[in-house]
Amino acid sequence: MELDRIVDPILLFKNWLSEAEKNEIRDPNAMQLATVSKNGMPSVRTVLLKDIIDTSFVFYTNYESRKSNEINETAKGAICFYWKSLNRQVRLTGSVNKVSDQVSDKYYQSRSRGSRIGAWASKQSRELESREVLMEKVKLLESKYDEDIPRPTFWGGFALKPDEFEFWEDGDFRLHDRFVLKPTSLKNEWTAKRYYP
Ligand SMILES: Cc1cc2nc3c(=O)[nH]c(=O)nc-3n(C[C@H](O)[C@H](O)[C@H](O)COP(=O)(O)O)c2cc1C
């Protein structure tokens, strides 16, 4: 990889993602999202990348979940993609903010009825007495709503705006190719540096 040819990490990311889409068994858009509490305790889980808006990575979740509470506390996050089929990794860190209500509404309305009901039914990350309680809630919501289901105010998107990208590609003898891109003060301009693997 010639670093002076990487003008845009988003473009490179999209190229790698589209190759992953052709090769991964499932969920090429799955990413590990790390957040951190105000006390400095990190936590990590898988979420799905649903969009890239400008340069920000968008995912959707319950706004009262553990990850959301931590984002509300620190507004920071980190993401890691690992595509086994390509043996490539991309890492990003950055600030995390809610997307607009319009963006969340549009995505919510594009989801299947079952997923829209599911968002209403789940008090994500809080204790559930039994599976039956959840299924009962789903049944009630199924009869409450016809086709028109409004987005719950406790559910929507976040966008992580990267302040650093790291691309990693497998190399022979563990001499992997690893390079880091950081934005300059000029819009859409990035510096690229190679790092020891
Ligand atoms: C492949 C996969 C995709 C997932 N996608 C999402 C997602 O897009 N949004 C989400 O809230 N949870 C998603 N989850 C569930 C999360 O990993 C996690 O269990 C949940 O969001 C609660 O996390 P929290 O308690 O840290 O907030 C996914 C899990 C897997 C395995």
The ligand as an SDF file (V2000), in Angstrom:
LIG
                    3D

 31 33  0  0  0  0  0  0  0  0999 V2000
  -23.6400   -9.4540   15.2690 C   0  0  0  0  0  0  0  0  0  0  0  0
  -24.2600   -8.5800   16.3450 C   0  0  0  0  0  0  0  0  0  0  0  0
  -24.8100   -7.3630   15.9800 C   0  0  0  0  0  0  0  0  0  0  0  0
  -25.3750   -6.5290   16.9490 C   0  0  0  0  0  0  0  0  0  0  0  0
  -25.8590   -5.3110   16.5580 N   0  0  0  0  0  0  0  0  0  0  0  0
  -26.3530   -4.4660   17.4950 C   0  0  0  0  0  0  0  0  0  0  0  0
  -26.7640   -3.1480   17.1120 C   0  0  0  0  0  0  0  0  0  0  0  0
  -26.6460   -2.7230   15.9440 O   0  0  0  0  0  0  0  0  0  0  0  0
  -27.2740   -2.3580   18.0870 N   0  0  0  0  0  0  0  0  0  0  0  0
  -27.3830   -2.7670   19.3910 C   0  0  0  0  0  0  0  0  0  0  0  0
  -27.8590   -2.0060   20.2140 O   0  0  0  0  0  0  0  0  0  0  0  0
  -26.9700   -3.9930   19.7690 N   0  0  0  0  0  0  0  0  0  0  0  0
  -26.4510   -4.8470   18.8570 C   0  0  0  0  0  0  0  0  0  0  0  0
  -26.0110   -6.0910   19.2380 N   0  0  0  0  0  0  0  0  0  0  0  0
  -26.0950   -6.4650   20.6880 C   0  0  0  0  0  0  0  0  0  0  0  0
  -24.9320   -5.8140   21.4330 C   0  0  0  0  0  0  0  0  0  0  0  0
  -23.7330   -6.5320   21.1820 O   0  0  0  0  0  0  0  0  0  0  0  0
  -25.1640   -5.6920   22.9580 C   0  0  0  0  0  0  0  0  0  0  0  0
  -25.4640   -6.9600   23.5010 O   0  0  0  0  0  0  0  0  0  0  0  0
  -26.3050   -4.7430   23.3030 C   0  0  0  0  0  0  0  0  0  0  0  0
  -26.3060   -3.6020   22.4680 O   0  0  0  0  0  0  0  0  0  0  0  0
  -26.2030   -4.2810   24.7550 C   0  0  0  0  0  0  0  0  0  0  0  0
  -24.9720   -3.6450   24.9620 O   0  0  0  0  0  0  0  0  0  0  0  0
  -24.7060   -2.6660   26.2060 P   0  0  0  0  0  0  0  0  0  0  0  0
  -25.3390   -3.2870   27.4220 O   0  0  0  0  0  0  0  0  0  0  0  0
  -23.2280   -2.5760   26.3410 O   0  0  0  0  0  0  0  0  0  0  0  0
  -25.3310   -1.3350   25.8840 O   0  0  0  0  0  0  0  0  0  0  0  0
  -25.4190   -6.9360   18.3100 C   0  0  0  0  0  0  0  0  0  0  0  0
  -24.8460   -8.1570   18.6590 C   0  0  0  0  0  0  0  0  0  0  0  0
  -24.2660   -8.9670   17.7020 C   0  0  0  0  0  0  0  0  0  0  0  0
  -23.6240  -10.2670   18.1200 C   0  0  0  0  0  0  0  0  0  0  0  0
  1  2  1  0
  2  3  1  0
  2 30  2  0
  3  4  2  0
  4  5  1  0
  4 28  1  0
  5  6  2  0
  6  7  1  0
  6 13  1  0
  7  8  2  0
  7  9  1  0
  9 10  1  0
 10 11  2  0
 10 12  1  0
 12 13  2  0
 13 14  1  0
 14 15  1  0
 14 28  1  0
 15 16  1  0
 16 17  1  0
 16 18  1  0
 18 19  1  0
 18 20  1  0
 20 21  1  0
 20 22  1  0
 22 23  1  0
 23 24  1  0
 24 25  2  0
 24 26  1  0
 24 27  1  0
 28 29  2  0
 29 30  1  0
 30 31  1  0
M  END
$$$$
